[in-house]
Amino acid sequence: MEKQLALEFVRTEGKGTPVMIVPPPILHMFNDKPIPITYNAKNLDLDSLNFYNSDFLQYVSDSIFLERYMNAFISHSNELGLIVFLPHELNQFLEQEKQAYIIKIPQMELAEDTMAWEIEEQINFRIRTRVIPINQISLSTWFEISLKDTDTHELYFDEQSINDQIYGDFRQDFLSADIRYDASVFEIETEDIYNFASDLGELHASFLYDLILNTYIWNHLEEDKKEHYIFLHYNDTYQSVEAAEETFIHIDEND
């Protein structure tokens, strides 16, 4: 029943659903790595000090990042059948007669940090492990989503990350029998971060579509079918409906 309603939405109701997307006012960028001990932090702006000691973020243009993100968000939303409006098109949006949605992005944070990458392998009946610190870039995004002509909204959140790529293996020296881990680490580059923005714009468009899709299903589903409801995802590549592996995280503002 749920998949039938989902495909019904994709083929009919979902086509031409108006959405107003309000971009984030600013991209906040933070370096969460420790400040080098060579600095005397007294009387210094720690945020600025941290930022200009970042390995990557100080070279990222916030405007380019946001442009890549928004272009991908809008483009994929259109591909999914939604009609996208931006704030300067408010009058046209208000004229829409179909059920319409407003998506505000009040906060977006891009953070640089390190993480521990653990490699584990069994060699000669012993488990060998190696922990390697690698760079990580994470984007945290908050969304306020509401229906047009309502005063209430629901708050959602998503966090995604990319990191250095490691390629290696444990190797045993033939003569000494010593075991070491040989690895090549390919660090994040600036273009990787911009591609990350594009990928997330497309991903969030997909999350938005799934949210609208599941709202439609829920509103048309029989009550006895709601108890064990599984949130669904529309796979536009295969034009199929499946259980969602990830989606926006709903935040209860009353907690």
SEKOL-617914 format. One record per residue: residue number from 0; y, x, z of N, C-alpha, C in turn. Coordinates in Angstrom, 3 decimals. Example, Ala and Ser with C-alpha at 12.3 -4.5 7.8 and 13.67 -1.06 7.14 Angstrom:
! residues 2
GUDREN   num         nv         nu         nw        cav        cau        caw         cv         cu         cw
GUDREN     0     -5.690     13.190      7.800     -4.500     12.300      7.800     -3.300     13.200      7.800
GUDREN     1     -2.250     12.850      7.080     -1.060     13.670      7.140      0.030     12.900      7.870
! end
This chain:
! residues 255
GUDREN   num         nv         nu         nw        cav        cau        caw         cv         cu         cw
GUDREN     0     -1.214      0.826      0.000      0.000      0.000      0.000      1.264      0.860      0.000
GUDREN     1      1.254      1.912      0.868      2.425      2.775      0.970      2.692      3.512     -0.344
GUDREN     2      1.622      4.057     -0.956      1.801      4.785     -2.215      2.213      3.846     -3.344
GUDREN     3      1.726      2.622     -3.285      2.116      1.637     -4.295      3.602      1.353     -4.202
GUDREN     4      4.098      1.182     -2.973      5.531      0.947     -2.763      6.345      2.183     -3.183
GUDREN     5      5.794      3.364     -2.898      6.497      4.599     -3.259      6.678      4.701     -4.767
GUDREN     6      5.617      4.458     -5.513      5.705      4.535     -6.973      6.589      3.429     -7.534
GUDREN     7      6.591      2.290     -6.877      7.483      1.193     -7.272      8.934      1.627     -7.117
GUDREN     8      9.231      2.314     -6.013     10.585      2.807     -5.777     10.980      3.831     -6.848
GUDREN     9     10.083      4.786     -7.117     10.376      5.851     -8.074     10.673      5.267     -9.455
GUDREN    10      9.913      4.247     -9.845     10.032      3.702    -11.201     11.162      2.693    -11.350
GUDREN    11     11.590      2.090    -10.231     12.601      1.029    -10.332     13.793      1.280     -9.418
GUDREN    12     13.642      0.939     -8.131     14.765      0.970     -7.192     15.409      2.340     -7.060
GUDREN    13     14.579      3.390     -7.141     15.113      4.729     -6.936     16.015      5.209     -8.050
GUDREN    14     15.849      4.679     -9.225     16.666      5.122    -10.363     18.090      4.577    -10.216
GUDREN    15     19.044      5.479    -10.173     20.435      5.053    -10.084     20.927      4.778     -8.683
GUDREN    16     20.186      5.211     -7.654     20.678      5.040     -6.282     21.896      5.937     -6.069
GUDREN    17     23.042      5.363     -5.679     24.257      6.176     -5.499     24.224      6.943     -4.175
GUDREN    18     24.617      8.208     -4.225     24.745      9.008     -3.005     26.059      9.777     -3.063
GUDREN    19     26.785      9.736     -1.965     28.000     10.532     -1.825     27.641     11.772     -1.012
GUDREN    20     27.825     12.954     -1.585     27.526     14.199     -0.889     28.835     14.877     -0.497
GUDREN    21     29.008     15.072      0.799     30.212     15.725      1.318     29.830     17.154      1.711
GUDREN    22     30.308     18.163      0.968     29.907     19.555      1.219     30.347     20.025      2.605
GUDREN    23     29.734     21.090      3.092     30.154     21.650      4.384     31.568     22.203      4.287
GUDREN    24     32.376     22.067      5.337     33.753     22.577      5.278     33.811     24.097      5.217
GUDREN    25     32.761     24.756      5.753     32.747     26.213      5.802     31.309     26.679      5.982
GUDREN    26     31.018     27.871      5.505     29.727     28.495      5.770     29.929     29.501      6.899
GUDREN    27     29.365     29.210      8.059     29.436     30.153      9.178     28.389     31.237      8.964
GUDREN    28     28.780     32.495      9.154     27.846     33.598      8.982     27.820     34.442     10.251
GUDREN    29     26.627     34.695     10.758     26.460     35.423     12.014     25.443     36.548     11.841
GUDREN    30     25.750     37.679     12.440     24.772     38.761     12.543     24.237     38.754     13.966
GUDREN    31     22.972     38.396     14.119     22.378     38.303     15.454     21.662     39.584     15.870
GUDREN    32     21.809     40.641     15.070     21.227     41.919     15.475     22.086     42.545     16.575
GUDREN    33     21.494     43.347     17.449     22.277     43.971     18.534     23.367     44.887     17.987
GUDREN    34     24.465     44.957     18.719     25.531     45.884     18.364     25.065     47.309     18.661
GUDREN    35     25.281     48.251     17.725     24.883     49.644     17.993     25.501     50.167     19.281
GUDREN    36     24.732     50.900     20.057     25.195     51.364     21.377     26.328     52.380     21.261
GUDREN    37     26.596     52.883     20.062     27.680     53.848     19.880     29.048     53.196     20.010
GUDREN    38     29.069     51.825     19.967     30.353     51.131     20.056     30.666     50.794     21.505
GUDREN    39     31.924     50.957     21.839     32.412     50.478     23.130     32.966     49.082     22.910
GUDREN    40     32.283     48.074     23.432     32.625     46.682     23.134     33.876     46.197     23.861
GUDREN    41     34.409     47.011     24.776     35.568     46.574     25.543     36.760     46.344     24.620
GUDREN    42     37.381     45.185     24.775     38.584     44.803     24.024     38.344     44.651     22.520
GUDREN    43     37.093     44.486     22.140     36.787     44.291     20.722     36.363     42.858     20.464
GUDREN    44     36.625     42.378     19.271     36.138     41.068     18.844     34.669     41.232     18.487
GUDREN    45     33.786     40.751     19.361     32.355     41.002     19.174     31.810     40.325     17.927
GUDREN    46     32.339     39.139     17.596     31.863     38.448     16.398     32.171     39.262     15.147
GUDREN    47     33.410     39.753     15.072     33.785     40.569     13.912     33.015     41.880     13.886
GUDREN    48     32.843     42.489     15.050     32.109     43.741     15.133     30.677     43.545     14.654
GUDREN    49     30.058     42.483     15.122     28.690     42.187     14.697     28.612     41.959     13.194
GUDREN    50     29.557     41.151     12.682     29.523     40.809     11.262     29.648     42.052     10.391
GUDREN    51     30.582     42.926     10.716     30.805     44.104      9.872     29.801     45.221     10.143
GUDREN    52     28.865     44.982     11.067     27.731     45.871     11.236     26.457     45.264     10.664
GUDREN    53     26.604     44.121      9.987     25.440     43.510      9.357     25.011     44.335      8.153
GUDREN    54     23.734     44.266      7.838     23.218     45.002      6.684     23.407     44.235      5.379
GUDREN    55     23.517     42.897      5.491     23.535     42.068      4.284     24.710     41.095      4.228
GUDREN    56     24.954     40.388      5.317     25.902     39.276      5.265     27.322     39.704      4.927
GUDREN    57     27.709     40.899      5.319     29.086     41.324      5.014     29.320     41.456      3.508
GUDREN    58     28.243     41.501      2.731     28.364     41.614      1.280     28.149     40.284      0.562
GUDREN    59     27.955     39.219      1.334     27.711     37.890      0.762     29.020     37.116      0.681
GUDREN    60     29.302     36.543     -0.470     30.479     35.686     -0.646     30.122     34.271     -0.215
GUDREN    61     30.839     33.757      0.764     30.543     32.399      1.237     30.770     31.371      0.134
GUDREN    62     31.777     31.591     -0.701     32.072     30.632     -1.770     30.967     30.619     -2.822
GUDREN    63     30.436     31.794     -3.174     29.349     31.847     -4.153     28.092     31.204     -3.574
GUDREN    64     27.798     31.481     -2.309     26.625     30.897     -1.667     26.702     29.377     -1.688
GUDREN    65     27.853     28.830     -1.267     28.013     27.374     -1.226     27.987     26.770     -2.632
GUDREN    66     28.566     27.469     -3.586     28.551     26.966     -4.968     27.118     26.895     -5.493
GUDREN    67     26.337     27.945     -5.248     24.934     27.944     -5.694     24.168     26.802     -5.016
GUDREN    68     24.410     26.640     -3.722     23.712     25.595     -2.965     24.060     24.204     -3.484
GUDREN    69     25.354     23.922     -3.605     25.779     22.588     -4.013     25.370     22.291     -5.450
GUDREN    70     25.484     23.262     -6.348     25.086     23.026     -7.738     23.611     22.647     -7.829
GUDREN    71     22.773     23.341     -7.057     21.340     23.033     -7.075     21.060     21.680     -6.424
GUDREN    72     21.758     21.385     -5.342     21.593     20.092     -4.652     21.926     18.947     -5.610
GUDREN    73     23.076     19.051     -6.264     23.521     17.988     -7.177     22.594     17.887     -8.384
GUDREN    74     22.257     19.031     -8.973     21.426     19.036    -10.177     20.061     18.401     -9.919
GUDREN    75     19.418     18.798     -8.807     18.076     18.258     -8.541     18.144     16.794     -8.119
GUDREN    76     19.195     16.402     -7.418     19.364     14.985     -7.071     19.445     14.145     -8.338
GUDREN    77     20.197     14.629     -9.319     20.297     13.922    -10.598     18.944     13.869    -11.307
GUDREN    78     18.206     14.967    -11.266     16.887     15.000    -11.905     15.947     13.972    -11.270
GUDREN    79     16.110     13.740     -9.984     15.258     12.782     -9.277     15.679     11.334     -9.516
GUDREN    80     16.810     11.141    -10.180     17.248      9.794    -10.516     18.397      9.267     -9.686
GUDREN    81     18.864     10.061     -8.717     20.002      9.641     -7.908     21.292      9.849     -8.701
GUDREN    82     22.310      9.051     -8.384     23.633      9.239     -8.976     24.530      9.855     -7.909
GUDREN    83     24.979     11.065     -8.164     25.719     11.816     -7.159     27.224     11.653     -7.343
GUDREN    84     27.893     11.392     -6.225     29.354     11.346     -6.187     29.826     12.386     -5.183
GUDREN    85     31.001     12.960     -5.453     31.639     13.899     -4.542     32.886     13.245     -3.950
GUDREN    86     33.457     13.816     -2.890     34.575     13.157     -2.199     35.733     12.736     -3.100
GUDREN    87     36.020     13.506     -4.147     37.144     13.128     -5.007     36.808     11.923     -5.890
GUDREN    88     35.535     11.482     -5.851     35.114     10.318     -6.633     34.859      9.115     -5.718
GUDREN    89     35.564      9.088     -4.597     35.340      8.056     -3.586     35.512      6.648     -4.134
GUDREN    90     36.558      6.417     -4.926     36.814      5.059     -5.431     35.655      4.558     -6.293
GUDREN    91     35.130      5.419     -7.167     33.989      5.015     -7.992     32.760      4.749     -7.131
GUDREN    92     32.605      5.555     -6.095     31.458      5.374     -5.203     31.530      4.026     -4.479
GUDREN    93     32.713      3.682     -4.000     32.875      2.420     -3.258     32.637      1.208     -4.149
GUDREN    94     32.772      1.387     -5.437     32.555      0.267     -6.362     31.074      0.005     -6.642
GUDREN    95     30.200      0.903     -6.204     28.774      0.758     -6.478     28.199     -0.440     -5.732
GUDREN    96     27.428     -1.258     -6.438     26.867     -2.468     -5.834     25.478     -2.239     -5.245
GUDREN    97     24.758     -1.222     -5.722     23.442     -0.924     -5.158     23.601     -0.327     -3.766
GUDREN    98     22.538     -0.387     -2.972     22.562      0.262     -1.662     22.845      1.745     -1.855
GUDREN    99     23.878      2.229     -1.173     24.344      3.591     -1.388     24.342      4.364     -0.075
GUDREN   100     24.218      5.679     -0.196     24.109      6.551      0.969     25.221      7.593      0.970
GUDREN   101     25.653      7.953      2.180     26.640      9.019      2.362     25.944     10.168      3.100
GUDREN   102     26.008     11.337      2.520     25.379     12.522      3.107     26.465     13.540      3.404
GUDREN   103     26.784     13.696      4.662     27.762     14.701      5.081     27.016     15.917      5.624
GUDREN   104     27.530     17.095      5.288     26.967     18.334      5.820     28.019     18.947      6.744
GUDREN   105     28.025     18.547      8.014     29.103     18.985      8.899     29.024     20.442      9.320
GUDREN   106     27.821     21.027      9.257     27.693     22.407      9.720     26.577     23.118      8.967
GUDREN   107     26.870     24.360      8.580     25.888     25.198      7.895     26.072     26.626      8.404
GUDREN   108     24.982     27.231      8.862     25.047     28.561      9.458     24.050     29.501      8.783
GUDREN   109     24.556     30.637      8.316     23.719     31.665      7.710     23.661     32.836      8.687
GUDREN   110     22.455     33.188      9.116     22.306     34.208     10.161     21.405     35.343      9.700
GUDREN   111     21.764     36.548     10.122     20.955     37.745      9.857     20.339     38.216     11.162
GUDREN   112     19.058     38.551     11.111     18.360     38.981     12.325     17.156     39.817     11.911
GUDREN   113     16.407     40.282     12.892     15.138     40.965     12.629     14.005     40.149     13.228
GUDREN   114     12.829     40.315     12.665     11.645     39.661     13.191     10.500     40.673     13.190
GUDREN   115      9.495     40.405     13.996      8.332     41.287     14.062      7.241     40.762     13.132
GUDREN   116      6.865     41.586     12.180      5.797     41.231     11.231      4.517     41.938     11.689
GUDREN   117      3.523     41.139     12.060      2.280     41.707     12.585      1.182     41.680     11.528
GUDREN   118      0.591     42.842     11.291     -0.517     42.957     10.349     -1.781     43.238     11.152
GUDREN   119     -2.831     42.518     10.846     -4.089     42.677     11.571     -5.245     42.775     10.576
GUDREN   120     -6.149     43.727     10.811     -7.285     43.903      9.919     -8.444     44.512     10.694
GUDREN   121     -9.660     44.117     10.370    -10.838     44.675     11.015    -11.368     45.852     10.199
GUDREN   122    -11.452     47.009     10.866    -11.962     48.212     10.219    -12.999     48.840     11.139
GUDREN   123    -14.183     49.089     10.609    -15.270     49.688     11.397    -15.509     48.922     12.702
GUDREN   124    -15.533     47.624     12.569    -15.840     46.716     13.680    -14.764     46.705     14.766
GUDREN   125    -13.598     47.251     14.455    -12.476     47.207     15.398    -11.280     46.530     14.736
GUDREN   126    -10.554     45.766     15.543     -9.351     45.104     15.037     -8.175     46.067     15.134
GUDREN   127     -7.568     46.333     14.016     -6.394     47.202     13.983     -5.158     46.334     13.771
GUDREN   128     -4.104     46.609     14.517     -2.859     45.852     14.357     -1.686     46.818     14.208
GUDREN   129     -0.686     46.322     13.522      0.558     47.084     13.351      1.689     46.082     13.322
GUDREN   130      2.720     46.351     14.099      3.890     45.481     14.124      5.062     46.208     13.483
GUDREN   131      5.635     45.581     12.464      6.734     46.192     11.715      7.968     45.301     11.829
GUDREN   132      9.102     45.837     12.273     10.330     45.040     12.289     10.888     44.896     10.878
GUDREN   133     11.219     43.678     10.489     11.779     43.441      9.159     13.018     42.558      9.268
GUDREN   134     13.825     42.585      8.226     15.044     41.781      8.181     14.728     40.333      7.832
GUDREN   135     15.521     39.432      8.387     15.366     38.009      8.096     16.734     37.353      7.947
GUDREN   136     16.858     36.513      6.943     18.056     35.711      6.723     17.657     34.241      6.874
GUDREN   137     18.349     33.528      7.747     18.021     32.124      7.998     19.233     31.239      7.735
GUDREN   138     18.953     30.049      7.198     20.012     29.056      7.004     19.683     27.827      7.835
GUDREN   139     20.600     27.476      8.730     20.485     26.252      9.528     21.508     25.254      9.007
GUDREN   140     21.044     24.026      8.745     21.909     23.015      8.141     21.760     21.694      8.871
GUDREN   141     22.908     21.076      9.165     22.925     19.758      9.801     23.419     18.716      8.795
GUDREN   142     22.820     17.540      8.836     23.178     16.456      7.914     23.458     15.177      8.699
GUDREN   143     24.551     14.505      8.339     24.826     13.161      8.850     24.612     12.192      7.688
GUDREN   144     23.642     11.309      7.816     23.282     10.416      6.713     23.476      8.971      7.149
GUDREN   145     24.180      8.214      6.333     24.471      6.823      6.666     24.490      5.981      5.402
GUDREN   146     24.425      4.678      5.589     24.603      3.740      4.485     26.085      3.491      4.280
GUDREN   147     26.459      3.256      3.039     27.849      2.889      2.745     28.200      1.604      3.494
GUDREN   148     29.445      1.510      3.954     29.964      0.327      4.657     29.358      0.150      6.041
GUDREN   149     28.872      1.254      6.649     28.419      1.195      8.042     29.163      2.255      8.839
GUDREN   150     29.235      2.051     10.151     29.936      2.991     11.021     28.976      3.930     11.746
GUDREN   151     27.692      3.761     11.550     26.714      4.582     12.250     26.044      5.553     11.280
GUDREN   152     25.508      6.613     11.828     24.797      7.592     11.007     23.614      8.140     11.792
GUDREN   153     22.689      8.752     11.078     21.570      9.458     11.678     21.781     10.949     11.430
GUDREN   154     21.436     11.751     12.430     21.639     13.195     12.342     20.307     13.893     12.053
GUDREN   155     20.331     14.803     11.081     19.130     15.538     10.697     19.430     17.034     10.648
GUDREN   156     18.356     17.817     10.696     18.499     19.281     10.749     17.397     19.930      9.926
GUDREN   157     17.711     21.092      9.364     16.687     21.888      8.692     17.025     23.364      8.844
GUDREN   158     15.990     24.183      9.001     16.159     25.636      9.047     15.100     26.283      8.165
GUDREN   159     15.532     27.176      7.281     14.640     27.907      6.395     15.052     29.377      6.422
GUDREN   160     14.132     30.252      6.047     14.449     31.682      6.095     13.740     32.457      4.989
GUDREN   161     14.270     33.627      4.703     13.627     34.605      3.826     13.619     35.929      4.568
GUDREN   162     12.753     36.837      4.162     12.680     38.132      4.835     12.264     39.231      3.858
GUDREN   163     12.341     40.465      4.336     11.850     41.585      3.539     10.397     41.335      3.151
GUDREN   164     10.015     41.888      2.013      8.628     41.775      1.573      7.885     43.080      1.868
GUDREN   165      6.682     42.943      2.453      5.876     44.110      2.810      4.585     44.093      2.006
GUDREN   166      4.271     45.229      1.404      3.005     45.391      0.693      2.350     46.662      1.212
GUDREN   167      1.166     46.522      1.805      0.502     47.692      2.363     -0.913     47.400      2.793
GUDREN   168     -1.545     48.424      3.384     -2.932     48.281      3.802     -3.253     49.392      4.794
GUDREN   169     -4.241     49.119      5.669     -4.756     50.168      6.531     -5.632     51.099      5.702
GUDREN   170     -5.457     52.413      5.937     -6.258     53.382      5.207     -6.825     54.415      6.194
GUDREN   171     -8.038     54.844      5.915     -8.692     55.837      6.766     -8.780     57.166      6.023
GUDREN   172     -8.267     58.197      6.684     -8.332     59.525      6.095     -9.783     59.997      6.037
GUDREN   173    -10.214     60.425      4.873    -11.624     60.785      4.667    -12.035     61.966      5.531
GUDREN   174    -11.154     62.951      5.737    -11.508     64.155      6.473    -11.326     64.004      7.978
GUDREN   175    -10.158     63.457      8.379     -9.870     63.359      9.822    -10.347     62.069     10.451
GUDREN   176    -10.637     61.080      9.636    -11.052     59.741     10.101     -9.908     58.996     10.783
GUDREN   177     -8.669     59.551     10.728     -7.524     58.835     11.285     -7.219     57.604     10.432
GUDREN   178     -6.809     56.544     11.113     -6.469     55.308     10.418     -4.960     55.087     10.514
GUDREN   179     -4.343     54.880      9.392     -2.900     54.623      9.387     -2.623     53.437      8.465
GUDREN   180     -1.436     52.881      8.638     -1.025     51.761      7.784      0.036     52.258      6.823
GUDREN   181     -0.292     52.257      5.540      0.662     52.652      4.500      1.304     51.397      3.926
GUDREN   182      2.615     51.354      3.941      3.300     50.141      3.476      4.565     50.479      2.718
GUDREN   183      4.878     49.614      1.781      6.170     49.661      1.089      6.942     48.413      1.486
GUDREN   184      8.170     48.620      1.914      9.016     47.501      2.335     10.136     47.325      1.317
GUDREN   185     10.219     46.129      0.747     11.271     45.805     -0.218     12.291     44.927      0.495
GUDREN   186     13.460     45.518      0.761     14.476     44.815      1.542     15.133     43.684      0.742
GUDREN   187     15.624     42.727      1.490     16.402     41.636      0.909     17.613     42.221      0.171
GUDREN   188     17.924     41.656     -0.985     19.121     42.044     -1.725     20.081     40.865     -1.794
GUDREN   189     21.327     41.150     -2.108     22.351     40.103     -2.139     21.961     38.964     -3.073
GUDREN   190     21.402     39.295     -4.242     21.014     38.257     -5.187     19.886     37.394     -4.623
GUDREN   191     19.037     37.979     -3.782     17.980     37.192     -3.123     18.601     36.115     -2.242
GUDREN   192     19.704     36.453     -1.597     20.359     35.489     -0.706     21.001     34.370     -1.518
GUDREN   193     21.591     34.713     -2.664     22.156     33.665     -3.524     21.048     32.785     -4.115
GUDREN   194     19.917     33.385     -4.475     18.787     32.588     -4.964     18.241     31.696     -3.853
GUDREN   195     18.282     32.199     -2.642     17.891     31.419     -1.463     18.761     30.163     -1.355
GUDREN   196     20.055     30.313     -1.605     20.969     29.166     -1.572     20.569     28.127     -2.613
GUDREN   197     20.270     28.574     -3.830     19.859     27.644     -4.890     18.553     26.943     -4.542
GUDREN   198     17.602     27.713     -4.027     16.308     27.124     -3.657     16.473     26.062     -2.579
GUDREN   199     17.350     26.327     -1.621     17.535     25.361     -0.537     18.316     24.137     -0.994
GUDREN   200     19.241     24.308     -1.911     19.924     23.144     -2.464     18.931     22.196     -3.110
GUDREN   201     17.995     22.764     -3.879     16.962     21.950     -4.522     16.024     21.340     -3.488
GUDREN   202     15.639     22.130     -2.481     14.740     21.618     -1.439     15.380     20.465     -0.674
GUDREN   203     16.648     20.608     -0.313     17.319     19.561      0.459     17.529     18.297     -0.371
GUDREN   204     17.711     18.445     -1.664     17.783     17.266     -2.538     16.453     16.516     -2.497
GUDREN   205     15.367     17.278     -2.503     14.034     16.679     -2.426     13.831     15.984     -1.077
GUDREN   206     14.278     16.632      0.000     14.181     16.025      1.334     14.970     14.714      1.390
GUDREN   207     16.170     14.738      0.796     17.005     13.534      0.785     16.313     12.408      0.035
GUDREN   208     15.777     12.726     -1.136     15.083     11.707     -1.925     13.901     11.137     -1.139
GUDREN   209     13.150     12.006     -0.479     12.007     11.534      0.314     12.463     10.618      1.443
GUDREN   210     13.610     10.936      2.041     14.117     10.099      3.128     14.469      8.703      2.611
GUDREN   211     15.131      8.640      1.466     15.483      7.345      0.874     14.216      6.601      0.452
GUDREN   212     13.275      7.331     -0.123     11.999      6.751     -0.543     11.260      6.131      0.626
GUDREN   213     11.147      6.868      1.727     10.410      6.369      2.880     11.142      5.231      3.589
GUDREN   214     12.471      5.238      3.528     13.232      4.117      4.072     12.907      2.838      3.304
GUDREN   215     12.820      2.962      1.988     12.461      1.806      1.150     11.062      1.304      1.505
GUDREN   216     10.113      2.237      1.614      8.733      1.843      1.937      8.691      1.136      3.285
GUDREN   217      9.332      1.711      4.284      9.316      1.163      5.641      9.895     -0.253      5.662
GUDREN   218     10.972     -0.451      4.913     11.621     -1.772      4.910     10.799     -2.832      4.192
GUDREN   219      9.849     -2.412      3.353      9.044     -3.368      2.598      7.585     -3.395      3.052
GUDREN   220      7.278     -2.617      4.075      5.897     -2.512      4.528      5.581     -3.602      5.554
GUDREN   221      4.382     -4.118      5.487      3.950     -5.116      6.466      3.871     -4.478      7.847
GUDREN   222      4.182     -5.262      8.874      4.275     -4.737     10.226      2.986     -4.065     10.701
GUDREN   223      1.855     -4.629     10.342      0.586     -4.057     10.813      0.252     -2.731     10.138
GUDREN   224      1.016     -2.347      9.124      0.783     -1.085      8.427      1.668      0.043      8.980
GUDREN   225      2.596     -0.287      9.863      3.583      0.695     10.308      3.099      1.590     11.448
GUDREN   226      2.074      1.163     12.165      1.666      1.892     13.370      1.213      3.323     13.058
GUDREN   227      0.509      3.510     11.975     -0.016      4.834     11.628      0.634      5.354     10.342
GUDREN   228      1.908      5.064     10.206      2.621      5.428      8.976      2.707      6.943      8.814
GUDREN   229      2.467      7.428      7.620      2.576      8.846      7.285      3.749      9.025      6.326
GUDREN   230      4.687      9.901      6.703      5.858     10.169      5.876      5.404     10.774      4.553
GUDREN   231      5.919     10.240      3.446      5.463     10.638      2.120      6.473     11.513      1.384
GUDREN   232      5.949     12.278      0.446      6.770     13.147     -0.404      6.497     12.818     -1.867
GUDREN   233      7.579     12.730     -2.651      7.429     12.533     -4.090      7.460     13.879     -4.779
GUDREN   234      6.364     14.225     -5.427      6.257     15.472     -6.183      6.686     15.193     -7.617
GUDREN   235      7.919     15.571     -7.933      8.448     15.237     -9.260      7.812     16.077    -10.365
GUDREN   236      7.210     17.220    -10.013      6.538     18.031    -11.024      5.326     17.297    -11.591
GUDREN   237      4.546     16.704    -10.686      3.332     15.986    -11.104      3.525     14.467    -11.096
GUDREN   238      4.750     14.029    -10.736      5.055     12.601    -10.661      4.010     11.872     -9.816
GUDREN   239      3.767     12.447     -8.642      2.761     11.890     -7.730      3.344     11.780     -6.335
GUDREN   240      2.660     11.020     -5.493      3.083     10.821     -4.108      2.009     11.380     -3.193
GUDREN   241      2.438     12.137     -2.189      1.492     12.772     -1.278      2.098     12.845      0.114
GUDREN   242      1.284     13.160      1.103      1.791     13.325      2.465      2.764     14.503      2.492
GUDREN   243      3.903     14.314      3.152      4.931     15.360      3.194      4.506     16.473      4.139
GUDREN   244      4.601     17.709      3.672      4.293     18.856      4.524      5.495     19.250      5.373
GUDREN   245      6.687     18.982      4.881      7.903     19.244      5.649      9.009     18.327      5.164
GUDREN   246      9.974     18.091      6.025     11.115     17.252      5.676     12.216     17.527      6.696
GUDREN   247     13.324     16.777      6.608     14.374     16.922      7.607     13.822     16.630      9.008
GUDREN   248     14.361     17.328     10.001     14.047     17.034     11.397     15.093     16.061     11.927
GUDREN   249     14.647     14.926     12.416     15.578     13.932     12.948     16.011     14.351     14.352
GUDREN   250     17.308     14.267     14.615     17.854     14.617     15.922     18.349     13.345     16.584
GUDREN   251     17.816     13.050     17.766     18.268     11.901     18.537     19.517     12.313     19.326
GUDREN   252     20.661     11.800     18.934     21.917     12.193     19.586     22.067     11.621     20.985
GUDREN   253     21.145     10.759     21.379     21.197     10.200     22.739     20.482     11.074     23.749
GUDREN   254     19.704     12.055     23.268     18.974     12.920     24.180     19.926     13.880     24.889
! end
